[in-house]
């Protein structure tokens, strides 16, 4: 019962984590212009993995996709790859976890098979969470380095825009962490799903021939079930 509950909670966490990292990958606000030192505050820029946008305080937004791949920074392409790999691994692990649910009866599937599938899905969800955390952290590190360089360039005074963390980074961090926790719970649930092996051990208790004058002609054998 405990294994089924842990497996179900891990499954629901993996679904939530997969949704969050997919949403973060599609969001445009990975980096957001810092308007604390800007003279014009009603116009700001932000960018994501796929688009660079310009927004206004009136609610209008205009986005432009990245038309080239060769001209993009290598780190941005690596972040794209990590997020896509994380989404794919999470989706495959999620599909495997559906068929591995102990509360779902499918034909004559044994518990050993479901335990193996649960462990497989858990490992894939773990790797997907690690990919998501690595991708978001790498992009955040790029923003930090750019922010420091822009801040301290030319004696600390520059007209170049500075960028800070966007909402997509926090969504990606939370989603990847939830996905990682879901994978851990699936791996933990695997241990409780393996049926216990009942081993029989025959213990031979050899009694002496004479106990207080009583003759014992046979050997007593007692079967103990562990």
trRosetta pair geometry for C-beta under 8 A, 3 or more apart (Angstrom, degrees):
i j d omega theta_ij theta_ji phi_ij phi_ji
1 4 5.8 -54 -150 35 30 111
1 5 6.5 29 153 -17 64 106
2 5 5.7 -55 -149 37 33 111
2 6 6.3 31 155 -16 67 106
2 192 6.1 -106 88 -160 91 162
3 6 5.8 -55 -145 39 31 109
3 7 6.1 32 155 -20 65 109
3 102 6.8 76 111 -19 98 161
3 189 5.0 117 -165 -157 73 75
3 191 7.6 -145 -112 76 117 57
3 192 2.9 -161 -80 103 118 121
3 193 5.0 175 160 -59 145 69
4 7 5.7 -55 -145 38 29 113
4 8 6.3 29 156 -20 64 107
4 102 4.5 -108 -106 72 93 132
4 103 5.9 100 -163 -49 120 91
4 189 7.7 111 -74 -155 15 119
5 8 5.8 -55 -146 36 29 110
5 9 6.4 27 156 -16 64 106
6 9 5.9 -55 -146 38 30 109
6 10 6.2 31 155 -17 64 109
6 185 5.4 -152 177 -174 86 94
6 188 5.8 -91 163 97 144 106
6 189 4.2 -175 99 -82 106 99
6 192 7.0 97 39 33 133 141
7 10 5.7 -57 -147 40 29 111
7 11 6.3 33 153 -23 64 106
7 97 8.0 180 -177 -161 91 98
7 100 7.6 -127 -165 120 130 97
7 101 6.6 154 135 -128 123 60
7 102 5.9 99 61 3 156 106
7 118 6.2 -58 -124 -134 118 134
7 185 7.4 174 -96 139 27 92
7 186 6.4 69 -130 -120 67 62
7 189 3.8 145 -67 178 80 161
7 193 7.3 58 -57 -59 139 125
8 11 5.5 -51 -148 33 31 114
8 12 6.5 28 155 -15 64 104
8 101 7.1 66 -89 -140 75 104
8 103 6.8 31 -77 -2 118 131
9 12 5.9 -55 -148 38 32 107
9 13 6.3 31 154 -17 65 107
9 185 5.9 -91 93 169 95 156
10 13 5.7 -55 -145 39 31 111
10 14 6.3 34 155 -22 65 106
10 97 7.7 -134 112 -145 97 139
10 122 7.1 -14 166 -103 146 97
10 125 7.9 135 171 81 101 165
10 181 7.8 -144 -122 128 75 65
10 182 4.7 123 -166 -161 65 63
10 183 7.3 140 -167 -55 112 10
10 184 7.5 -147 -120 72 117 51
10 185 3.1 -165 -81 95 109 111
10 186 4.2 180 142 -52 148 70
10 188 7.7 170 -62 46 142 94
10 189 6.1 -131 12 -9 141 132
11 14 5.8 -55 -149 34 29 111
11 15 6.7 31 152 -20 63 102
11 94 7.9 108 -154 -139 75 69
11 97 5.1 171 -114 153 95 130
11 98 7.8 118 -149 -79 127 49
11 101 6.5 14 -70 -91 161 104
11 182 7.2 132 -64 -163 9 112
11 186 7.2 98 -61 -86 63 105
12 15 5.7 -49 -150 32 35 113
12 16 6.5 32 152 -15 65 105
12 182 7.7 -150 72 -117 43 118
13 16 5.7 -56 -148 40 34 110
13 17 6.0 32 155 -18 68 109
13 178 5.3 -146 -174 176 90 88
13 179 7.4 175 140 -94 85 28
13 181 5.7 -84 163 93 150 97
13 182 3.4 -169 96 -80 103 102
13 185 6.7 89 37 30 139 140
14 17 5.6 -53 -140 40 31 111
14 18 6.1 35 158 -21 65 106
14 90 6.9 -177 -174 -159 92 92
14 93 6.7 -114 -167 114 141 111
14 94 5.7 -178 133 -94 118 86
14 97 6.4 103 67 13 156 169
14 121 7.8 7 -129 157 173 107
14 125 5.0 -64 -119 -127 121 141
14 178 7.9 -178 -86 134 27 84
14 179 6.0 70 -129 -133 60 66
14 182 3.6 180 -57 143 73 150
14 183 6.8 99 -93 -55 110 63
14 186 7.1 24 -44 -38 136 129
15 18 5.9 -55 -147 35 27 111
15 19 6.5 27 154 -18 62 107
15 94 6.4 106 -87 -134 66 123
16 19 5.8 -57 -151 35 30 111
16 20 6.4 26 155 -18 66 108
16 175 7.5 -145 134 -129 69 75
16 178 5.5 -71 99 146 104 146
16 182 7.8 163 48 -57 88 139
17 20 5.7 -57 -145 37 32 109
17 21 6.3 21 162 -11 68 106
17 90 7.0 -133 107 -142 98 137
17 125 7.7 91 77 -165 140 105
17 128 8.0 119 125 111 120 115
17 129 6.7 -25 171 -93 147 98
17 132 7.9 -170 173 28 102 168
17 175 4.9 128 -154 -175 58 65
17 176 6.8 105 -165 -97 108 14
17 177 7.6 -147 -119 70 116 41
17 178 3.8 -166 -79 95 99 94
17 179 2.9 177 145 -59 145 75
17 180 7.5 180 -141 3 158 51
17 181 7.8 167 -61 44 141 83
17 182 5.7 -142 7 6 135 133
18 21 6.4 -57 -142 40 27 100
18 22 6.2 28 158 -18 62 111
18 87 7.2 103 -155 -138 81 63
18 90 4.3 171 -104 148 99 129
18 91 6.5 124 -152 -72 135 59
18 94 5.7 -18 -43 -55 162 142
18 128 7.6 -2 -95 144 84 148
18 175 7.6 -173 -16 -176 7 109
18 179 6.3 108 -54 -101 58 116
19 22 5.9 -61 -149 39 26 111
19 23 6.2 26 155 -18 64 109
19 175 7.2 -135 78 -131 54 121
20 23 5.7 -54 -146 37 30 111
20 24 6.3 31 154 -20 65 106
20 171 5.6 -153 -173 176 92 83
20 172 7.3 169 141 -100 90 29
20 174 6.0 -92 171 94 153 90
20 175 2.6 -164 100 -93 113 116
20 176 7.9 -119 98 -24 111 48
20 178 6.6 78 29 42 143 132
20 179 7.8 -145 55 -36 106 102
21 24 5.4 -48 -142 36 36 114
21 25 6.4 41 155 -23 64 102
21 83 6.8 -168 172 -151 100 86
21 86 5.9 -88 157 122 151 125
21 87 6.2 -159 112 -81 109 80
21 90 6.9 130 57 -6 135 165
21 128 7.7 174 55 159 165 100
21 132 4.6 -73 -120 -119 138 137
21 172 5.9 71 -121 -135 69 68
21 175 4.1 -173 -47 122 69 132
21 176 5.6 87 -85 -64 121 72
21 179 6.4 -19 -17 -26 132 144
22 25 5.8 -52 -150 32 30 112
22 26 6.6 18 155 -9 63 109
22 87 5.5 98 -89 -123 83 118
22 175 8.0 -144 14 -178 55 156
23 26 6.0 -65 -150 43 31 104
23 27 6.3 42 152 -37 67 103
23 171 6.1 -87 98 160 105 139
23 175 7.4 171 45 -68 95 154
24 27 5.6 -46 -145 18 33 117
24 83 7.6 -131 97 -139 97 128
24 132 7.9 90 65 -157 140 109
24 136 7.2 -20 152 -89 146 120
24 168 4.8 126 -153 -169 75 80
24 169 7.6 111 -156 -81 121 14
24 171 4.2 -179 -83 101 101 104
24 172 3.5 158 165 -68 162 82
24 175 5.9 -152 -9 24 128 141
25 49 6.4 -36 -163 31 63 149
25 83 4.5 151 -103 162 115 134
25 84 7.4 125 -149 -69 149 57
25 87 6.4 -52 -7 -52 159 134
25 172 7.5 103 -51 -99 60 111
26 50 7.8 -17 -140 17 45 137
27 30 7.0 134 99 -53 94 73
27 48 5.8 -168 110 -117 55 141
27 166 7.7 -177 130 127 120 124
27 167 7.0 -102 169 89 153 92
27 168 3.8 -174 88 -96 131 117
27 171 6.7 91 -3 52 154 147
28 46 6.4 98 131 113 92 105
28 47 6.9 -83 179 -162 79 22
28 48 3.9 -117 -140 -17 38 129
28 50 7.4 -84 -101 60 77 84
28 51 5.0 -39 -120 69 113 112
28 53 5.4 47 160 -8 142 133
28 63 6.4 -85 -126 -116 155 135
28 168 7.4 180 61 -43 21 141
29 32 5.6 19 -162 -68 95 104
29 46 5.0 -10 -116 163 72 143
29 48 6.5 -9 0 -71 20 100
29 166 3.6 -166 153 -178 77 129
29 167 5.1 36 99 36 129 87
29 168 5.1 156 80 -15 67 101
30 46 7.8 146 43 173 50 92
30 47 6.4 -48 53 102 94 62
30 48 4.5 118 -5 -123 104 57
30 49 6.3 88 -30 -36 150 71
30 139 5.9 -55 176 160 125 145
30 166 4.9 120 135 46 5 131
30 168 4.6 -58 -83 69 60 131
30 169 6.1 97 -151 -52 64 85
31 46 6.3 178 91 -154 55 68
31 47 5.3 -3 56 56 100 86
31 48 7.8 -175 21 -79 70 37
31 139 7.7 -131 -50 167 98 104
31 143 5.3 -174 -110 -102 108 118
31 163 4.2 23 173 170 112 133
31 164 7.3 142 -158 65 69 25
31 165 7.5 -63 -115 -118 53 22
31 166 5.5 -92 -48 -21 8 114
32 44 7.3 24 -175 153 79 127
32 46 4.6 -9 -109 -109 62 112
32 163 6.4 139 67 -157 29 79
32 164 5.8 -38 69 66 84 76
32 165 7.1 -4 27 98 100 27
32 166 4.2 129 -28 -90 99 86
32 167 7.8 60 -39 -7 136 69
33 38 7.3 41 150 -47 113 149
33 44 4.5 -163 60 -166 124 92
33 45 4.8 83 -38 55 131 69
33 46 6.2 -114 -6 -68 80 65
33 161 5.2 -40 -137 -180 110 126
33 162 7.2 109 -157 77 62 46
33 163 5.7 -51 -96 -100 44 70
33 164 7.8 49 161 18 9 79
34 37 6.9 29 120 23 103 88
34 38 7.4 157 107 -23 58 106
34 147 7.5 80 -16 -126 143 108
34 161 7.5 154 45 -180 72 75
34 162 4.3 -29 41 92 121 98
34 163 6.4 -172 -12 -108 87 13
34 164 4.7 87 -70 -18 101 111
35 38 4.5 -64 -144 34 61 124
35 41 4.9 98 177 -127 130 83
35 44 5.7 -67 -64 -95 121 123
37 162 7.1 49 44 21 118 125
38 41 5.9 137 91 -80 107 66
38 44 7.7 146 59 -99 170 88
38 161 7.1 18 -90 -118 119 84
40 43 5.5 -9 139 42 116 97
41 44 7.4 3 -164 -55 45 104
41 57 7.2 47 122 -53 75 131
42 56 5.8 20 155 -162 81 81
42 57 4.1 -78 -142 8 76 120
42 58 7.4 42 -176 -21 108 82
43 54 6.8 -1 -171 -177 94 100
43 55 7.6 165 -151 89 49 43
43 56 5.4 -21 -98 -104 66 77
43 57 7.7 -81 -53 -10 39 82
44 54 7.5 168 89 -154 35 58
44 55 5.7 -19 67 65 82 88
44 56 7.8 154 22 -95 68 29
45 52 7.0 5 -175 178 108 92
45 53 6.8 162 -155 89 62 50
45 54 5.2 -30 -101 -101 77 68
45 55 7.5 156 -99 19 26 72
45 161 6.6 57 43 144 118 170
46 52 7.8 -177 99 -155 37 56
46 53 5.5 -13 67 64 78 97
46 55 6.7 2 14 4 107 116
46 163 7.9 130 -120 -136 59 107
46 166 6.0 105 -158 -101 120 134
47 51 6.9 -155 -146 104 63 51
47 52 4.1 -15 -107 -111 105 74
47 53 6.7 170 -87 18 48 69
47 163 7.8 -34 30 -130 101 148
48 51 5.6 26 44 50 101 74
48 52 7.8 -162 26 -77 59 42
48 53 7.9 28 -2 -3 93 108
48 166 7.6 -99 -88 79 77 160
48 168 6.3 76 -120 0 104 169
49 76 7.0 164 -135 -171 69 91
49 79 6.5 -136 -111 108 112 110
49 80 5.4 142 -171 -90 121 87
49 83 7.0 -85 -90 35 167 154
50 65 6.1 -31 159 -135 79 89
50 66 6.5 -129 -165 17 38 100
51 63 4.4 9 176 -178 135 118
51 64 6.5 141 -158 70 81 34
51 65 5.3 -53 -98 -96 76 55
51 66 7.2 -140 -92 -16 28 76
52 63 7.0 154 81 -154 33 69
52 64 5.6 -24 66 64 83 89
52 66 7.1 86 -11 -63 96 81
53 61 5.7 3 -178 -173 124 101
53 62 6.6 161 -154 85 74 40
53 63 4.0 -31 -95 -98 96 81
53 64 7.3 167 -87 17 46 64
54 61 7.2 163 84 -152 46 55
54 62 5.3 -9 57 60 93 90
54 63 7.8 -177 20 -80 59 41
55 60 7.1 167 -150 90 57 48
55 61 4.6 -14 -102 -103 85 86
55 62 8.0 179 -78 23 45 58
56 59 7.1 -35 80 29 82 26
56 60 5.0 13 38 54 114 88
56 61 7.6 -151 17 -71 70 49
66 69 7.6 96 129 -81 112 48
66 72 6.0 44 179 -77 146 119
68 71 4.2 47 102 21 134 109
68 72 6.8 179 101 -27 79 83
69 72 5.9 -49 -159 14 37 116
69 77 7.1 81 -170 -101 87 122
72 76 5.0 -101 167 77 110 128
72 77 5.7 123 101 -50 120 96
73 76 4.6 94 65 3 89 103
73 77 7.2 -160 96 -2 50 84
73 142 7.7 133 108 -141 156 144
74 77 5.7 -57 -153 40 37 110
74 78 6.3 39 149 -22 69 105
75 78 5.4 -52 -147 36 35 114
75 79 6.4 38 152 -21 66 101
75 138 6.2 -158 -170 159 101 112
75 139 7.6 152 145 -91 105 55
75 142 5.6 155 120 -79 148 134
76 79 5.7 -50 -149 33 33 112
76 80 6.6 39 150 -21 63 102
76 139 7.6 70 -109 -106 62 95
76 142 7.8 86 -65 -119 74 178
77 80 5.4 -47 -150 33 36 117
77 81 6.5 36 152 -19 65 103
78 81 5.6 -53 -149 36 34 111
78 82 6.3 34 153 -19 66 105
78 135 7.8 -165 127 -118 72 78
78 138 6.6 -80 102 138 113 161
79 82 5.7 -52 -145 36 32 111
79 83 6.3 28 158 -15 65 107
79 135 4.6 112 -151 -161 68 86
79 136 7.8 104 -149 -68 109 27
79 138 5.4 -157 -84 84 97 118
79 139 4.9 70 -119 -58 154 103
80 83 6.1 -63 -150 39 26 106
80 84 6.2 20 157 -15 65 111
80 135 8.0 157 -20 -147 12 125
81 84 5.9 -59 -144 40 29 108
81 85 6.1 28 158 -17 66 109
82 85 5.9 -56 -144 39 28 109
82 86 6.2 30 155 -20 63 108
82 131 4.8 -173 -173 -175 80 85
82 132 7.4 165 144 -81 97 25
82 134 5.5 -123 -159 90 147 101
82 135 3.4 -177 96 -73 125 107
82 138 7.3 114 18 23 157 137
83 86 5.6 -54 -147 37 30 114
83 87 6.4 31 155 -20 64 104
83 131 7.2 170 -84 140 24 100
83 132 6.6 69 -116 -112 64 65
83 135 4.6 173 -53 153 78 169
83 136 8.0 91 -83 -50 103 73
83 172 7.6 -58 -112 -135 114 127
84 87 5.7 -52 -148 35 32 110
84 88 6.3 29 155 -17 65 106
85 88 5.8 -56 -146 38 31 109
85 89 6.1 26 159 -14 67 109
85 128 7.8 -157 126 -116 68 66
85 131 5.1 -126 92 -156 101 156
86 89 6.0 -57 -141 41 27 106
86 90 6.0 28 159 -18 64 111
86 127 7.9 -155 -113 124 67 66
86 128 4.5 109 -158 -162 67 69
86 129 7.3 121 -148 -56 113 15
86 130 7.9 -161 -104 68 107 50
86 131 3.5 -165 -70 92 97 117
86 132 4.3 136 -168 -53 162 79
86 135 6.7 -113 -9 0 137 135
86 176 7.0 -35 -167 -110 150 101
86 179 7.7 95 -179 107 107 164
87 90 5.8 -59 -146 40 26 111
87 91 6.3 27 156 -21 64 107
87 128 7.4 128 -52 -152 14 113
88 91 5.8 -55 -148 34 29 110
88 92 6.5 24 156 -14 64 105
88 128 8.0 -160 67 -109 48 109
89 92 5.9 -55 -146 39 32 108
89 93 6.1 30 156 -15 66 109
89 124 5.0 -157 180 -176 90 89
89 125 7.5 177 134 -83 94 28
89 127 5.5 -87 166 92 158 104
89 128 4.0 -165 92 -74 107 97
89 131 6.8 115 32 14 136 144
90 93 5.7 -57 -143 42 30 110
90 94 6.1 35 155 -24 65 107
90 124 7.4 171 -86 137 29 92
90 125 6.1 70 -119 -118 69 66
90 128 3.8 141 -58 -176 83 161
90 129 7.8 102 -85 -48 109 61
90 179 5.9 -50 -113 -146 125 136
91 94 5.6 -52 -146 34 29 114
91 95 6.5 29 155 -18 63 103
92 95 5.8 -54 -150 35 32 109
92 96 6.4 30 153 -16 65 105
92 124 5.8 -97 89 176 99 154
93 96 5.7 -54 -145 39 33 110
93 97 6.1 37 154 -24 66 107
93 120 7.7 -161 -121 126 78 69
93 121 4.3 120 -163 -158 76 69
93 122 7.4 151 -159 -40 122 13
93 123 7.8 -157 -110 69 122 51
93 124 3.4 -172 -73 93 111 115
93 125 4.3 -173 138 -52 158 78
93 128 6.4 -126 14 -8 138 136
93 183 7.2 -21 174 -100 156 99
94 97 5.6 -54 -147 34 30 114
94 98 6.9 41 152 -30 61 95
94 121 7.3 128 -59 -156 17 116
94 125 7.6 100 -56 -85 65 106
95 98 5.8 -42 -157 17 36 115
95 99 7.5 20 154 -4 62 100
96 99 6.3 -64 -161 42 38 101
96 100 6.1 28 148 -16 71 118
96 117 5.5 -155 174 -173 98 93
96 120 5.8 -88 158 98 156 108
96 121 4.1 -166 91 -77 111 104
96 124 7.1 95 32 32 138 144
97 100 5.4 -65 -139 45 35 110
97 101 6.9 63 158 -53 66 81
97 117 7.7 167 -93 142 34 95
97 118 7.0 71 -120 -119 72 60
97 121 4.1 152 -61 172 83 161
97 125 7.7 33 -48 -44 135 130
97 186 6.4 -77 -111 -119 119 139
98 101 6.4 -32 -167 -13 30 111
98 104 7.4 8 168 22 60 168
99 104 7.3 -114 -140 95 30 136
99 106 6.4 -22 -154 -3 82 163
99 117 6.3 -81 94 169 95 157
100 114 5.0 135 -153 -159 69 72
100 115 8.0 144 -161 -59 110 12
100 117 3.7 -161 -87 106 116 112
100 118 4.4 171 160 -64 140 70
100 120 8.0 178 -65 50 150 94
100 121 6.0 -148 21 1 147 137
101 104 4.2 66 80 9 108 110
101 114 7.8 -79 61 -155 17 120
102 111 7.6 30 -122 -125 101 88
102 114 6.1 113 -88 150 70 149
102 193 6.2 -147 -78 -118 128 115
105 109 7.9 176 -162 43 50 101
106 109 5.1 26 78 1 90 131
109 113 5.3 -110 -170 76 88 133
109 114 6.1 95 140 -51 115 96
110 113 5.0 100 61 6 78 100
110 114 7.2 -146 101 0 44 88
111 114 5.5 -56 -147 42 38 111
111 115 6.1 43 153 -24 70 104
111 193 5.7 -161 -178 166 98 85
111 194 7.0 146 130 -122 108 26
111 195 5.3 105 74 -37 141 99
112 115 5.7 -52 -147 34 30 113
112 116 6.5 31 154 -18 63 104
112 194 6.7 51 -105 -127 68 73
112 195 7.2 -63 -55 13 82 97
113 116 5.8 -53 -150 35 32 111
113 117 6.4 29 153 -15 65 107
114 117 5.6 -54 -145 40 34 110
114 118 6.2 39 153 -23 66 105
114 193 6.1 -112 102 169 100 141
115 118 5.6 -51 -146 34 31 114
115 119 6.5 31 154 -18 63 104
115 190 5.0 105 -167 -159 79 75
115 193 4.0 180 -90 95 95 114
115 194 5.1 75 -121 -68 170 71
116 119 5.8 -54 -149 36 31 110
116 120 6.4 32 152 -19 65 106
116 190 7.8 90 -77 -148 19 117
117 120 5.5 -52 -146 36 34 114
117 121 6.3 31 157 -15 66 105
118 121 5.9 -55 -146 39 29 107
118 122 6.2 32 154 -22 64 108
118 186 5.5 -156 -180 -178 82 89
118 187 7.8 165 137 -91 86 29
118 189 5.8 -100 172 94 141 103
118 190 4.5 179 98 -88 112 86
118 193 6.2 101 25 20 153 157
119 122 5.6 -54 -146 36 30 115
119 123 6.5 30 157 -19 65 103
119 186 7.5 168 -97 136 26 91
119 187 6.0 67 -129 -121 66 66
119 190 4.1 69 -66 -116 87 160
120 123 6.0 -55 -150 34 29 108
120 124 6.5 24 154 -14 64 108
121 124 5.7 -58 -147 40 33 110
121 125 6.2 33 155 -19 67 107
121 183 7.9 -146 131 -123 63 75
121 186 5.6 -96 96 172 94 153
122 125 5.8 -56 -146 38 30 109
122 126 6.3 35 153 -23 64 104
122 183 4.8 120 -168 -167 60 65
122 184 7.2 121 -167 -71 109 8
122 185 7.6 -149 -122 73 113 44
122 186 3.2 -165 -86 96 98 106
122 187 3.8 170 145 -52 150 72
122 189 7.7 176 -70 43 136 92
122 190 6.5 -106 3 -30 146 122
123 126 5.5 -51 -150 32 32 115
123 127 6.5 29 154 -15 65 104
123 183 7.0 122 -75 -169 8 115
123 187 6.9 91 -57 -83 64 113
124 127 5.8 -53 -147 38 33 108
124 128 6.3 36 152 -21 65 106
124 183 7.4 -152 73 -120 44 119
125 128 5.4 -51 -144 37 34 115
125 129 6.4 37 155 -20 65 103
125 179 5.7 -145 -175 176 88 82
125 180 7.4 169 139 -104 83 26
125 182 5.5 -89 164 98 146 96
125 183 3.2 -172 95 -81 99 99
125 186 6.2 92 35 23 140 141
126 129 5.9 -56 -152 35 29 110
126 130 6.5 28 152 -17 64 106
126 180 6.1 63 -132 -139 55 66
126 183 3.6 -171 -54 135 66 149
126 184 6.7 97 -92 -56 104 62
126 187 7.2 19 -44 -31 130 131
127 130 5.6 -53 -148 37 34 113
127 131 6.4 37 152 -21 66 103
127 183 7.8 168 9 -135 51 163
128 131 5.7 -52 -148 35 32 112
128 132 6.5 32 153 -18 64 105
128 176 7.9 -148 130 -134 68 76
128 179 5.6 -88 103 156 103 137
128 183 7.3 161 44 -58 92 137
129 132 5.7 -54 -148 36 33 111
129 133 6.3 30 156 -16 67 106
129 176 4.9 125 -156 -177 64 70
129 177 6.9 100 -162 -95 115 15
129 178 7.9 -158 -115 70 117 39
129 179 3.9 -177 -83 97 94 95
129 180 3.0 174 146 -63 158 76
129 181 7.7 148 -118 1 160 49
129 182 7.8 161 -59 44 132 87
129 183 5.9 -135 -1 7 128 131
130 133 5.8 -54 -145 39 31 109
130 134 6.1 30 156 -19 65 109
130 176 7.8 155 -42 -177 10 113
130 180 6.8 99 -49 -99 61 113
131 134 5.8 -57 -144 39 28 110
131 135 6.2 27 158 -20 64 109
131 176 7.7 -143 75 -132 53 119
132 135 5.9 -56 -145 36 28 109
132 136 6.3 18 162 -10 64 109
132 172 6.1 -159 -180 -177 97 87
132 175 6.4 -105 175 99 152 92
132 176 3.0 -165 103 -99 120 115
132 179 6.3 84 21 46 148 141
133 136 6.2 -60 -144 42 27 104
133 137 5.9 23 160 -17 65 115
133 173 6.9 67 -118 -129 72 62
133 176 4.4 178 -52 133 70 143
133 177 6.9 87 -82 -63 113 66
133 180 7.1 11 -30 -44 128 137
134 137 5.9 -61 -141 42 25 109
134 138 6.2 28 159 -23 63 108
135 138 5.9 -55 -148 32 27 110
135 139 6.7 20 156 -12 62 105
135 172 7.2 -99 90 177 99 138
136 139 5.9 -58 -151 39 33 108
136 140 6.2 33 152 -20 67 108
136 169 5.6 132 -166 -148 104 69
136 172 3.9 168 -87 114 134 129
136 173 5.4 -152 119 -63 155 71
136 176 6.5 -150 8 -3 131 144
137 140 5.5 -53 -144 38 33 113
137 141 6.3 38 154 -23 65 103
137 173 7.8 93 -60 -97 77 98
138 141 5.7 -51 -149 32 31 113
138 142 6.7 35 150 -20 61 102
139 142 5.5 -50 -153 32 36 115
139 143 6.7 37 149 -19 65 101
139 169 6.8 -146 93 -103 114 103
140 143 5.6 -51 -152 34 36 112
140 144 6.5 38 151 -21 66 103
140 165 6.4 13 -126 -103 96 105
140 169 5.6 103 -78 -148 104 137
141 144 5.6 -51 -147 34 34 113
141 145 6.4 33 155 -17 66 104
142 145 6.0 -54 -147 37 30 108
142 146 6.3 27 155 -15 64 109
143 146 5.8 -59 -146 41 30 109
143 147 6.0 32 155 -23 66 108
143 163 5.7 -101 -142 106 95 101
143 164 6.7 96 169 -145 126 22
143 165 6.3 131 109 -75 160 59
144 147 5.7 -54 -145 35 28 112
144 148 6.4 25 158 -15 64 106
145 148 6.0 -56 -148 38 29 108
145 149 6.3 27 156 -17 64 110
146 149 5.8 -57 -144 39 30 110
146 150 6.1 25 159 -16 66 110
146 162 7.7 158 128 -145 88 65
146 163 6.2 7 103 47 130 104
147 150 6.0 -59 -145 40 27 106
147 151 6.1 26 157 -22 64 112
147 162 5.4 74 -129 -167 73 105
147 163 6.5 -115 -74 66 89 57
147 164 6.5 67 -95 -88 138 64
148 151 5.7 -56 -141 35 28 111
148 152 6.2 -4 172 8 66 112
149 152 6.9 -72 -138 50 21 88
149 153 5.9 37 161 -46 62 110
150 153 5.9 -44 -139 12 25 118
150 158 6.0 -133 -173 75 70 144
150 160 5.3 -124 -139 93 107 115
150 161 7.6 -39 -159 98 154 31
150 162 4.7 177 101 -95 143 88
151 156 6.5 -5 160 -134 64 67
151 158 7.8 -139 -112 29 14 117
151 162 6.5 53 -63 -106 80 142
152 156 5.9 -16 -123 -83 44 66
153 156 7.9 139 57 -67 36 20
153 158 5.0 35 81 -56 103 145
153 160 7.4 11 65 32 141 131
154 157 5.8 -83 110 69 103 65
154 158 5.1 124 42 -75 122 91
165 169 4.9 -88 -162 46 98 148
165 170 7.2 86 154 -38 122 91
166 169 5.8 116 63 -4 63 96
167 170 5.9 -60 -159 39 47 107
167 171 6.2 45 148 -19 76 107
168 171 5.5 -55 -146 40 36 113
168 172 6.1 38 155 -21 69 107
169 172 5.7 -57 -149 38 29 111
169 173 6.4 29 154 -19 65 105
170 173 5.7 -48 -143 35 33 111
170 174 6.3 29 159 -14 65 107
171 174 6.1 -59 -147 40 27 107
171 175 6.0 24 158 -16 64 113
172 175 5.8 -57 -139 41 27 109
172 176 6.0 24 163 -16 65 109
173 176 6.1 -60 -145 39 24 106
173 177 6.2 23 158 -17 63 110
174 177 5.8 -58 -147 38 28 110
174 178 6.3 27 156 -17 65 107
175 178 5.8 -55 -146 38 30 110
175 179 6.2 31 155 -19 65 107
176 179 5.5 -53 -146 37 32 114
176 180 6.3 37 153 -22 65 104
177 180 5.6 -52 -149 34 32 113
177 181 6.4 31 153 -17 65 104
178 181 5.7 -53 -147 38 33 110
178 182 6.3 36 152 -21 65 105
179 182 5.6 -52 -148 36 31 114
179 183 6.6 34 153 -19 63 103
180 183 5.7 -54 -153 34 32 111
180 184 6.6 33 150 -19 64 103
181 184 5.6 -51 -150 34 35 114
181 185 6.5 33 153 -17 66 105
182 185 5.8 -56 -148 37 32 110
182 186 6.5 34 153 -20 65 104
183 186 5.6 -52 -148 34 33 112
183 187 6.5 32 154 -17 65 104
184 187 5.8 -57 -152 37 32 109
184 188 6.4 31 151 -18 66 106
185 188 5.5 -51 -144 37 35 112
185 189 6.2 38 155 -22 66 105
186 189 5.7 -52 -145 35 31 112
186 190 6.8 47 150 -36 60 95
187 190 5.6 -39 -158 11 36 119
187 191 8.0 37 151 -19 57 92
188 191 6.4 -50 -171 21 41 108
188 192 7.6 23 145 -4 66 105
189 192 5.9 -64 -158 42 45 106
189 193 6.3 45 149 -28 75 110
190 193 5.8 -62 -151 31 33 113
190 194 7.4 40 156 -32 64 94
191 194 6.5 -46 -163 12 35 109
198 225 6.6 -6 -174 -170 104 105
198 226 7.5 162 -159 76 57 63
199 225 8.0 154 85 -156 44 59
199 226 5.2 -12 70 57 90 113
200 223 6.4 -8 -170 -170 107 105
200 224 7.8 152 -157 80 61 45
200 225 5.7 -32 -107 -107 76 72
200 226 7.5 -175 -95 19 26 80
201 223 7.9 153 81 -156 40 61
201 224 5.8 -25 72 70 87 92
201 226 6.2 39 7 -17 111 115
202 221 6.3 -2 -174 -175 104 109
202 222 7.9 154 -158 81 60 40
202 223 5.6 -34 -107 -105 73 73
202 224 7.8 152 -109 24 24 73
203 221 7.6 158 84 -158 45 62
203 222 5.6 -24 71 71 94 88
203 223 7.7 155 25 -106 73 23
203 224 5.5 20 4 4 119 118
204 219 6.5 1 -168 161 104 122
204 220 7.9 142 -164 89 57 51
204 221 5.2 -29 -112 -109 70 84
205 219 7.8 162 79 -180 51 77
205 220 5.0 -28 74 86 100 99
205 221 7.2 171 27 -99 72 29
205 222 5.9 25 -1 6 117 110
206 219 5.7 -31 -113 -136 68 103
206 220 7.8 175 -97 42 20 73
207 211 6.9 -51 176 -37 108 130
207 216 4.9 -46 106 116 125 161
207 219 7.1 171 25 -130 80 49
207 220 5.7 53 -16 9 116 110
208 211 5.9 125 70 -61 100 84
208 216 7.1 97 87 44 44 125
209 215 6.8 -19 171 -143 74 66
209 216 6.2 -157 -147 55 30 79
210 213 6.6 12 -172 -96 98 16
210 214 7.0 144 -155 63 53 42
210 215 6.4 -21 -98 -96 69 53
210 216 7.6 -161 -71 16 23 83
211 214 5.2 -29 68 56 78 98
211 216 6.4 35 5 -18 107 121
